[in-house]
Amino acid sequence: MNPTSTNATYQNHLAVLTHRYEDAMTHFGLDAIVLASGEKTYYFQDDHTHPFHAYSGAQQWLPFSLGADTFIVLRSGQKPTLVWPIRDDFWHAPNPVTNGDWQSDWQLVSARKNDFWFQDLPARTAWLGPTLTQGDRLPATVPCEGLKAYVDFDKAVKTEFEQQAMRRASLRGAKGHLAAKEAFLAGGSELEIHLAFLNASQQTAAQEPYPGIVGLNEHAAVLHYEHKSIGKSLTSRTLLIDAGASEHGYASDITRTFVRQDDEFSALLNDLDAMEQSLCRHATSGVAFRDLHQETLVGIATLLHNHKICALSVEEQLAKRIPQVFFPHGLGHLLGLQIHDVGGHQIDKAGTLSPPTEEAPFLRLTRTLEENMVITIEPGLYFIPMLIDKMQANIAKHGCDMAKIQQFMPYGGIRIEDNVIVKNQQPDNLTRAAFDEIR
């Protein structure tokens, strides 16, 4: 959304947030809530700051990216107040308030860092956001245990305004992925592939919603591979790229695996892609995400059997936890203003948790799906030497063809990830729609 042209979608979004927070103030007996974007932090013994990301609870309210030292004051029955920082600073670019019709829905207050802008706040004011270092230059607030969980729970369900932002983030991310594929096929290094992604998605590395993962060959078997090798290879077999884009804080989180050859590994890739699309179609209201994860384990076992990687039946594989050797992570997570969005293990506003079990210890989402949640679906199948060695040492009669596994190891692995809006009947796959639009 262009911040200069506020429309009914943004106003409806504000109305939803206002209702949620007024409900919270009533529930906890509060007169006001202050949301803090946060302040810049510095590297140890340095005057260089870390990349800044505003607290998602504050960012959620505005149609543009929030900077540091910005505050939002919420009082029941009043327009929200945006406290905008004024900086007497000739070292950095000025930070004027963003123009636009959105301002008609807000009260605007400009304040320097040492201004006591909060003097008129009521006694029962609560604070949400990072704790700052300004000491007595901040409002006196009351502790409110449970408030964060109360508002976090509802963030999983996205308004139309939020969904539109994520559509645009998906489109930019998809453009980046197609550019990365071309760079890979042209023999580019991991660094060159990443630069191609950034250029096509129109962002710097610091603006990415998370550090992009670009792994060639065996590096595709490292789930959070963090390097960007400068070495080129015209004989590279596999590219796994996990990278997204952001639209005023709202993220896309897309993974694709590309190969050069039409061979056994590409056949495995195609079958995993088909399985992933089936999982996306099953992401409907009322489905327990744990059940989708279990469906994925069955699917991985089926692929291992059909591609003669494991001779055991699906049932035998599940009993011996063979699929987890090749698919060790969870199926997906909530997505929004944070890549791993808040509230994934919450089952109610009171903050009751449903943590992952030993059967799926890395599952980031354990809730039952509701309409307009946005989630990722990201099955993978990897040939990770450490896990395969453990399987050989600890699982008797594992039934796996070690010669075939050794044949696949130089390819690293496969992951396919789409971003899906949960619906009652037909889920809305933002990622596939974005690729379809630009092809």
C-alpha positions in Angstrom: 0.0 0.0 0.0 1.3 3.5 -0.9 1.4 5.4 2.4 0.3 8.6 0.7 -3.1 7.1 -0.2 -4.8 5.7 2.8 -8.0 3.8 1.8 -10.8 1.8 3.4 -8.6 -1.3 3.7 -6.1 0.5 6.1 -9.0 2.2 8.0 -10.6 -1.3 8.5 -7.2 -2.5 9.7 -7.0 0.3 12.2 -10.5 -0.5 13.4 -9.6 -4.2 14.0 -6.4 -3.2 15.9 -8.4 -0.6 18.0 -10.9 -3.2 18.9 -8.3 -5.7 19.9 -6.4 -3.2 22.1 -9.5 -1.7 23.7 -10.6 -5.2 24.6 -7.2 -5.7 26.2 -7.4 -2.5 28.1 -10.8 -3.5 29.5 -9.6 -7.0 30.3 -6.6 -5.7 32.3 -8.2 -2.5 33.7 -5.8 -0.2 31.8 -6.4 3.4 30.8 -3.6 3.5 28.1 -1.0 1.4 26.4 2.3 2.7 25.0 3.9 0.8 22.1 7.6 1.4 21.6 9.3 0.8 18.3 12.7 0.3 20.1 16.0 2.1 19.9 19.2 1.4 17.9 21.7 -0.9 19.5 25.4 -0.9 18.9 28.1 -3.5 18.2 30.4 -4.1 21.2 32.9 -1.3 21.6 31.8 0.3 18.3 29.7 3.3 17.2 28.2 1.2 14.4 24.6 0.1 15.0 23.0 -3.2 14.3 20.3 -3.2 11.5 17.1 -1.9 13.1 13.8 -3.7 13.1 10.9 -2.0 14.9 8.9 -4.0 17.5 6.2 -5.7 15.5 3.4 -4.6 17.9 4.2 -0.9 17.0 4.9 -1.5 13.3 1.5 -3.2 12.9 -0.2 0.1 13.2 1.4 2.1 10.4 1.5 1.8 6.6 5.2 2.5 6.3 8.4 1.3 8.0 8.9 2.6 11.5 12.2 3.9 12.7 13.8 3.9 16.2 12.6 6.0 19.1 9.0 6.1 17.9 6.0 5.6 20.2 2.3 4.9 19.8 -0.1 5.8 22.6 -3.5 4.1 22.7 -6.3 5.3 24.9 -9.8 4.0 24.8 -12.2 6.1 22.7 -9.5 8.3 21.2 -7.5 8.3 18.0 -4.1 6.7 18.4 -1.2 9.1 19.0 2.0 8.8 17.1 5.0 10.3 18.9 7.5 11.1 16.2 11.2 11.6 17.0 12.9 14.9 16.1 16.6 14.6 15.8 19.1 17.5 15.9 21.5 15.6 13.8 23.8 16.6 10.9 25.4 13.1 10.6 22.3 11.4 9.2 19.5 12.0 6.8 16.4 13.8 8.2 13.4 11.8 9.2 10.3 13.8 8.4 6.9 12.3 9.2 5.7 10.3 6.2 3.0 12.2 4.2 -0.3 10.8 3.4 -4.0 10.6 4.1 -3.3 8.0 6.9 -2.6 11.1 9.1 -6.3 11.8 9.3 -6.7 8.8 11.6 -4.0 9.8 14.0 -2.9 12.4 16.4 0.7 13.4 15.7 3.1 14.6 18.4 6.7 15.6 17.6 9.3 15.1 20.4 13.0 15.2 20.9 14.6 12.4 22.9 14.7 14.4 26.1 11.2 15.8 25.8 8.7 14.7 28.5 5.9 13.9 26.0 4.3 11.4 28.3 3.6 13.7 31.3 -0.2 13.7 30.7 -0.6 9.9 30.5 -3.0 8.3 33.0 -1.7 6.4 36.0 -2.7 3.0 34.7 -0.6 2.9 31.5 1.1 -0.3 30.4 4.2 -0.6 28.2 4.7 -3.0 25.3 7.9 -3.2 23.4 11.6 -3.4 24.1 12.9 -1.9 27.4 14.8 1.3 26.5 17.8 2.9 28.2 16.4 6.4 28.6 15.6 5.9 32.3 13.6 8.8 33.7 12.8 10.1 30.2 10.2 7.4 29.8 6.7 7.2 31.2 6.0 5.5 34.5 4.0 2.4 33.6 2.3 -0.4 35.5 3.4 -4.0 35.2 0.8 -6.0 33.3 1.6 -9.7 33.2 -0.2 -11.4 30.4 -0.8 -8.3 28.2 1.8 -9.3 25.6 0.3 -12.8 25.2 -3.2 -11.4 25.1 -2.4 -9.2 22.1 0.0 -11.6 20.4 -2.6 -14.4 20.1 -4.7 -12.3 17.7 -1.7 -11.3 15.5 -1.9 -14.7 13.8 -5.1 -13.7 12.0 -4.2 -11.1 9.3 -6.4 -8.3 8.2 -6.9 -7.6 4.5 -4.4 -4.7 4.7 -1.8 -7.1 6.1 -2.6 -9.7 3.4 -2.2 -7.1 0.7 1.2 -6.1 2.1 2.3 -9.8 2.1 1.1 -10.2 -1.5 3.4 -7.4 -2.6 6.3 -8.9 -0.5 5.6 -12.2 -2.2 5.8 -10.6 -5.7 9.1 -9.0 -5.0 10.5 -12.2 -3.4 9.4 -14.2 -6.4 11.2 -11.8 -8.8 14.3 -12.3 -6.8 14.1 -16.1 -6.9 13.7 -16.1 -10.7 16.8 -13.8 -11.0 18.7 -16.1 -8.6 17.8 -19.1 -10.8 19.2 -17.4 -13.9 22.4 -16.5 -12.1 22.7 -20.1 -10.9 22.3 -21.5 -14.4 24.9 -19.0 -15.7 27.4 -20.4 -13.3 27.3 -17.7 -10.7 28.8 -18.0 -7.2 26.7 -18.0 -4.1 27.5 -14.3 -3.6 26.6 -13.5 -7.2 23.3 -15.4 -6.9 22.5 -13.5 -3.7 23.3 -10.1 -5.4 21.0 -11.1 -8.3 18.2 -11.9 -5.8 18.7 -8.5 -4.0 18.7 -6.5 -7.2 15.6 -8.1 -8.6 13.7 -7.9 -5.3 14.9 -4.3 -4.9 16.4 -4.4 -1.5 19.7 -4.4 0.3 20.9 -7.2 2.4 20.1 -5.2 5.6 16.5 -4.7 4.3 15.9 -8.5 3.9 13.3 -9.7 6.4 15.9 -12.4 7.3 19.4 -13.2 6.0 19.0 -15.0 2.7 20.2 -18.6 2.5 22.0 -19.4 -0.8 23.5 -22.8 -0.8 25.1 -24.6 -3.8 25.5 -28.4 -3.9 26.4 -29.8 -0.5 25.6 -26.5 1.1 22.0 -27.2 0.4 22.1 -29.8 3.2 22.9 -27.1 5.8 19.4 -25.9 6.9 20.5 -22.3 7.9 23.6 -22.0 5.7 24.9 -18.6 6.5 27.8 -18.0 4.1 28.0 -16.6 0.5 31.0 -18.2 -1.2 32.6 -16.2 -4.0 33.9 -19.3 -5.8 32.2 -19.9 -9.2 31.3 -23.3 -10.5 29.9 -24.0 -13.9 29.3 -27.6 -12.8 27.2 -26.7 -9.7 24.4 -29.3 -9.5 22.0 -27.7 -7.0 20.9 -24.3 -5.7 18.7 -24.0 -2.6 17.7 -20.4 -2.0 15.6 -19.4 1.0 15.0 -15.7 0.8 12.2 -13.2 1.0 11.3 -9.5 0.8 9.5 -7.1 3.0 6.6 -4.6 2.6 6.7 -2.1 5.5 7.6 -4.9 7.8 5.4 -7.7 6.4 7.5 -10.5 5.0 7.6 -13.1 2.4 9.5 -16.3 3.2 10.2 -18.3 0.0 12.4 -21.3 -0.7 13.1 -22.9 -4.0 15.5 -25.6 -5.1 16.9 -25.5 -8.7 18.9 -28.2 -10.5 20.7 -28.4 -13.9 20.2 -32.0 -14.8 17.2 -34.1 -15.6 18.1 -37.0 -13.5 17.1 -39.1 -10.4 17.6 -36.1 -8.1 15.4 -33.8 -10.2 12.7 -36.5 -10.2 12.9 -36.5 -6.4 12.7 -32.7 -6.5 9.6 -32.8 -8.7 7.8 -35.3 -6.5 8.6 -33.2 -3.3 7.2 -30.1 -5.1 4.0 -32.0 -5.9 3.7 -33.1 -2.3 4.3 -29.6 -1.0 1.5 -28.2 -3.2 -0.8 -30.9 -1.8 0.0 -29.9 1.7 -0.7 -26.3 0.9 -4.2 -27.2 -0.4 -4.8 -28.9 3.0 -4.1 -25.8 5.0 -7.8 -25.0 5.8 -9.6 -23.8 8.9 -10.0 -26.4 11.6 -6.9 -28.4 10.6 -4.4 -29.0 13.4 -1.0 -28.0 12.2 0.5 -31.0 14.0 -1.6 -33.2 11.7 -0.2 -31.5 8.6 3.3 -32.1 10.0 2.5 -35.8 10.5 1.1 -35.9 6.9 4.4 -34.6 5.8 6.3 -37.4 7.5 4.1 -39.9 5.7 4.8 -38.1 2.5 8.6 -38.1 3.0 8.5 -41.9 3.9 6.5 -42.5 0.6 9.1 -40.6 -1.4 12.0 -42.5 0.2 10.2 -45.8 -0.6 9.2 -44.8 -4.2 12.7 -43.5 -5.1 14.3 -46.7 -3.6 16.2 -44.7 -1.0 14.6 -46.8 1.8 13.2 -50.3 1.2 11.1 -50.3 4.4 7.3 -49.7 4.1 5.9 -46.3 5.1 4.7 -47.8 8.4 8.1 -49.4 9.2 9.8 -46.1 8.4 7.5 -44.1 10.7 8.1 -46.6 13.6 11.8 -46.3 13.2 11.8 -42.5 12.6 13.5 -42.8 9.3 11.7 -39.8 7.7 13.2 -37.5 10.4 16.7 -38.4 9.2 15.9 -36.8 5.9 13.4 -34.2 7.1 14.6 -33.1 10.6 12.7 -29.7 10.9 9.1 -28.6 11.3 6.7 -28.1 8.5 6.3 -24.4 8.9 5.4 -21.5 11.1 3.2 -18.4 11.3 4.3 -15.5 9.1 3.8 -11.8 9.3 5.8 -8.9 10.7 8.3 -11.5 12.0 9.5 -14.5 10.0 8.7 -16.8 12.8 5.6 -14.8 13.9 4.6 -14.6 17.5 2.0 -16.9 19.1 2.8 -20.1 17.2 2.6 -22.2 20.4 -0.2 -20.3 22.1 -3.7 -21.8 22.2 -5.5 -18.9 23.8 -5.2 -15.3 24.8 -4.2 -16.2 28.3 -0.9 -17.4 27.0 -1.5 -21.2 27.5 1.2 -23.0 25.5 1.1 -26.2 23.5 4.8 -26.8 23.1 6.3 -29.2 20.6 6.7 -32.8 21.6 9.6 -35.1 21.3 8.0 -36.5 18.2 8.4 -33.1 16.4 10.7 -31.0 18.7 11.3 -28.3 16.1 7.7 -27.6 15.2 7.2 -23.8 15.4 3.4 -23.9 15.0 1.2 -26.1 17.1 -2.1 -24.3 16.8 -5.3 -25.3 15.0 -5.5 -23.3 11.8 -8.0 -20.4 11.5 -9.2 -18.4 8.5 -6.8 -15.6 7.5 -3.8 -17.0 9.4 -0.7 -16.8 7.1 1.6 -19.7 7.4 4.6 -21.3 5.7 4.5 -24.8 4.3 8.1 -25.9 3.8 8.8 -29.7 3.6 12.4 -30.7 2.8 14.4 -33.8 2.0 18.1 -33.5 2.8 21.2 -35.8 2.7 22.9 -34.6 5.9 26.1 -36.6 6.7 25.8 -36.2 10.4 22.2 -37.5 10.6 22.9 -40.3 8.1 25.9 -41.4 10.2 23.7 -41.4 13.3 21.0 -43.4 11.5 23.6 -46.1 10.6 24.9 -46.2 14.2 21.6 -46.2 16.0 18.8 -47.6 13.8 19.1 -51.3 13.2 17.9 -52.6 9.9 17.2 -49.1 8.6 16.6 -50.4 5.1 18.3 -47.5 3.4 20.4 -47.9 0.2 23.7 -46.3 1.3 25.0 -46.4 -2.3 22.1 -44.4 -3.5 22.4 -42.0 -0.6 26.1 -41.5 -1.4 25.0 -40.7 -5.0 22.6 -38.0 -3.8 24.9 -36.4 -1.1 26.7 -34.1 -3.6 23.3 -32.5 -4.4 22.8 -31.5 -0.7 19.1 -31.5 -0.4 15.7 -30.0 -1.4 13.3 -27.6 0.3 10.2 -26.0 -1.2 8.4 -23.3 0.8 5.3 -21.4 0.0 3.3 -18.7 2.0 -0.3 -19.6 2.4 -3.4 -17.7 3.6 -5.6 -20.2 5.5 -9.2 -20.2 4.2 -12.3 -22.2 5.1 -12.3 -24.0 1.8 -9.5 -23.2 -0.7 -6.3 -21.8 0.8 -4.7 -18.8 -1.0 -1.1 -19.6 -2.0 0.6 -16.2 -2.1 3.8 -17.6 -3.4 2.5 -19.6 -6.4 0.3 -16.7 -7.3 3.3 -14.4 -7.3 5.3 -16.7 -9.6 2.3 -17.1 -11.9 1.9 -13.3 -12.2 5.5 -12.6 -13.3 6.0 -15.5 -15.6 
